[in-house]
């Protein structure tokens, strides 16, 4: 019993310790500042963060609750601020089979988070309703990595503005509780693997086209193309006679112009 208790205490203490590692920065098409240990990874992109906790069960828990507390600490015990990411201000989902991706609805919220990460000593990602931590990260060196990220994201944003104009053509409207307006454009000149752009409610993302229906030899009647977004979104385009529509998620969006 004593050995079991000591083992459990050791496991708790290890999981509660911050991840001491060097912050890094990677440029390219998707600039990111990151810190990585053998067990956890935190990646800060231009408009979102990705967190790979120790276990997949933690990823499922975060997404299932649609809640993550982002706490900023000036030392090992003093919390100086926090941000509660949830359904009202962010989208939380599992990507690439493991990490939790948090996409913020208001860019100002994400800029606040970057400011706090750069200014403080420890980041605590935890449950919003309990004092239970999914992971602690040492923030030493994060300021330099975030400055590089912001510089690269500014350049990427300017480049995107020059190359990604909002599509003009067929507009699709509809949806369930969340109404959307969707447009897409197949590019004459592909940007690497991205040969299309899709705009949803004014927000444009790059996409790649797929003309096979997920490997099926016989696609549904009217199927035209699948658009696979850079943000993991999937749009299925259909045309049957005079009827044009897009299937996105669980909803259908019909031509409305």
Buried (B, 14 or more C-beta within 10 A) or exposed (E): EEEEEEEEEEEEEEBEEBBEBEBBBBEEEEBBBBBBBEEBBBBBBBEBBBBBBBEEEBBEBBBEBBBBBBBBBBEEEEEEBBBBBBEEEBBBBBBEEEBBBBBBEEEEBBEBBBBBBBBBBBBBBBBBEEEEBBBBBBBBBBBBBBBBBBEBBEEBEEEBEEEBEEBEEBBBBBBEEEEBBBBBBBBEEEBEEBBBBBBBEEEBBBBBBBEEBEEEEEBEEBBBBBBBBBBEBBBBBBBEEEEBBBBBEEBBBEBEE
